[in-house]
Amino acid sequence: MPLLLCLAFVGLFASGLFKPDDRVIHSRLVGQLLPAFSLPAAASDRPALASTQLATGKPRLLNIFASWCVPCAAEAPQLEALQKAGAQIDAIAIRDARPDVDAFLKRNGNPYARIGLDARSAVQMALGSSGVPETFVIDGKGRIAYQHIGDIRADDVPMILEKLRAAQ
């Protein structure tokens, strides 16, 4: 009996070594409508953000960021590139303050049309976002078409533009 248990354990361990590991996080919200929300403005020069403004008939990006987030600053050039390529981008600032968001945008650029302030991360959690930065492709009906976890890198820009085109 101990030999059989040992062999079963070794077999289970070996199968884990040879089976490829899926490291992609799959969101359950892809294909679902955005949860309803209305957030106050997070920046001095951008209006507030509500979920109803994301269902206007045209796909757009929704970027989750924070002024204290180092990868958020690193992805700023890619967000500028996406905006220059025609992407409409809105944002939600997480656990932040308006002066800090203003300073972040002054340092890193501001590709956003609207920025809402989610002071307690309630909307972030409702979206299924686990951290910052994170970007969602929202189709014209307000449905989540794609979720990009982590910072957007230069080689991600073409793929995100394709996801936006596919969300038409």
C-alpha positions as CSV (number, residue, x, y, z in Angstrom):
1,M,0.0,0.0,0.0
2,P,2.7,2.6,0.8
3,L,4.4,1.7,-2.5
4,L,1.2,2.4,-4.4
5,L,0.7,5.7,-2.6
6,C,4.2,6.7,-3.4
7,L,3.8,5.8,-7.1
8,A,0.5,7.7,-7.3
9,F,2.2,10.8,-5.8
10,V,5.2,10.5,-8.2
11,G,2.8,10.1,-11.1
12,L,0.8,13.1,-10.1
13,F,3.9,15.2,-9.7
14,A,5.3,14.0,-13.1
15,S,2.1,14.9,-14.9
16,G,2.3,18.4,-13.5
17,L,5.8,18.7,-14.9
18,F,4.9,17.7,-18.4
19,K,1.6,19.5,-18.7
20,P,2.0,23.1,-19.9
21,D,1.0,25.7,-17.4
22,D,-1.6,28.3,-18.5
23,R,-0.4,31.6,-17.0
24,V,-3.0,33.7,-18.7
25,I,-5.7,35.1,-16.4
26,H,-9.1,34.8,-18.1
27,S,-11.6,37.4,-17.0
28,R,-15.2,36.3,-16.5
29,L,-16.4,39.8,-17.4
30,V,-15.2,39.7,-21.1
31,G,-18.4,39.8,-23.1
32,Q,-20.4,41.3,-20.2
33,L,-21.8,44.9,-19.8
34,L,-19.8,47.2,-17.7
35,P,-21.1,47.5,-14.1
36,A,-23.0,50.8,-13.6
37,F,-20.9,53.5,-12.0
38,S,-20.5,57.3,-11.8
39,L,-17.2,58.7,-10.5
40,P,-16.1,62.3,-9.7
41,A,-13.4,63.9,-11.8
42,A,-9.9,62.8,-10.8
43,A,-8.0,65.6,-12.7
44,S,-8.5,69.3,-12.8
45,D,-8.7,69.5,-16.6
46,R,-10.8,66.4,-17.4
47,P,-14.4,65.7,-16.8
48,A,-15.8,62.9,-14.5
49,L,-16.5,59.4,-15.8
50,A,-19.7,57.3,-15.8
51,S,-20.4,53.9,-17.3
52,T,-23.1,55.4,-19.5
53,Q,-20.4,57.5,-21.3
54,L,-18.7,54.3,-22.4
55,A,-21.6,53.0,-24.4
56,T,-21.7,55.6,-27.2
57,G,-21.6,53.4,-30.2
58,K,-17.8,53.6,-30.7
59,P,-15.2,51.3,-29.1
60,R,-12.8,52.8,-26.6
61,L,-10.2,52.0,-24.0
62,L,-10.7,52.2,-20.3
63,N,-7.4,52.4,-18.5
64,I,-7.1,51.7,-14.8
65,F,-4.1,53.6,-13.3
66,A,-2.7,55.4,-10.2
67,S,-0.3,58.3,-9.8
68,W,1.8,56.2,-7.4
69,C,2.1,53.3,-9.9
70,V,5.5,52.9,-11.5
71,P,4.4,50.6,-14.4
72,C,1.6,53.2,-15.1
73,A,4.2,55.8,-15.8
74,A,6.1,53.3,-18.0
75,E,3.0,52.6,-20.2
76,A,2.3,56.3,-20.7
77,P,4.2,56.5,-24.1
78,Q,2.1,53.5,-25.4
79,L,-1.1,55.2,-24.3
80,E,0.0,58.3,-26.2
81,A,0.7,56.1,-29.3
82,L,-2.7,54.5,-29.0
83,Q,-4.4,57.9,-28.8
84,K,-2.4,59.2,-31.8
85,A,-3.6,56.1,-33.7
86,G,-7.2,57.1,-33.1
87,A,-8.1,55.2,-29.9
88,Q,-10.4,57.1,-27.5
89,I,-9.1,56.5,-24.0
90,D,-10.9,57.1,-20.7
91,A,-9.4,56.3,-17.3
92,I,-10.1,55.5,-13.7
93,A,-7.6,56.6,-11.1
94,I,-7.4,54.2,-8.2
95,R,-6.9,55.3,-4.5
96,D,-5.6,58.7,-5.5
97,A,-6.0,62.4,-5.0
98,R,-6.6,65.1,-7.6
99,P,-3.3,67.0,-7.0
100,D,-1.3,63.7,-7.4
101,V,-3.2,62.8,-10.5
102,D,-2.6,66.3,-12.0
103,A,1.1,66.0,-11.3
104,F,1.3,62.5,-12.8
105,L,-0.4,63.7,-16.0
106,K,1.9,66.7,-16.2
107,R,4.9,64.4,-15.9
108,N,3.7,61.6,-18.2
109,G,1.2,63.1,-20.6
110,N,-2.5,63.0,-20.7
111,P,-4.1,60.8,-23.4
112,Y,-7.5,60.6,-21.6
113,A,-10.8,62.2,-22.5
114,R,-12.3,61.6,-19.1
115,I,-10.8,60.4,-15.8
116,G,-12.9,59.2,-12.8
117,L,-11.6,58.9,-9.3
118,D,-12.2,55.6,-7.6
119,A,-11.0,56.5,-4.1
120,R,-11.9,53.1,-2.6
121,S,-11.4,50.8,-5.6
122,A,-15.1,49.8,-5.6
123,V,-15.4,50.2,-9.4
124,Q,-12.0,48.6,-9.9
125,M,-13.2,45.5,-8.0
126,A,-16.6,45.5,-9.8
127,L,-14.7,45.4,-13.1
128,G,-12.7,42.4,-12.0
129,S,-9.5,44.4,-12.1
130,S,-6.9,43.1,-9.7
131,G,-4.2,45.8,-9.9
132,V,-2.8,48.7,-11.9
133,P,-2.3,49.3,-14.7
134,E,-5.0,47.4,-16.4
135,T,-6.8,48.3,-19.7
136,F,-10.1,47.2,-21.0
137,V,-11.4,47.4,-24.6
138,I,-15.0,48.5,-24.4
139,D,-17.3,47.9,-27.4
140,G,-19.8,50.5,-28.6
141,K,-22.5,49.0,-26.5
142,G,-20.6,49.2,-23.2
143,R,-19.5,45.6,-23.1
144,I,-16.0,44.5,-22.1
145,A,-14.4,43.0,-25.3
146,Y,-10.9,42.5,-23.9
147,Q,-8.9,42.9,-20.7
148,H,-5.2,43.6,-20.8
149,I,-3.6,43.0,-17.4
150,G,-0.4,44.8,-16.7
151,D,1.3,47.7,-18.4
152,I,0.9,48.1,-22.2
153,R,4.3,47.7,-23.9
154,A,5.3,48.9,-27.3
155,D,4.8,45.4,-28.9
156,D,1.2,45.3,-27.4
157,V,0.0,48.4,-29.3
158,P,-0.8,46.7,-32.6
159,M,-2.7,44.0,-30.8
160,I,-4.7,46.4,-28.8
161,L,-5.5,48.5,-31.9
162,E,-6.7,45.2,-33.5
163,K,-8.9,44.4,-30.5
164,L,-10.4,47.9,-30.8
165,R,-11.2,47.3,-34.5
166,A,-12.7,43.9,-33.7
167,A,-14.9,45.6,-31.1
168,Q,-16.7,47.7,-33.7
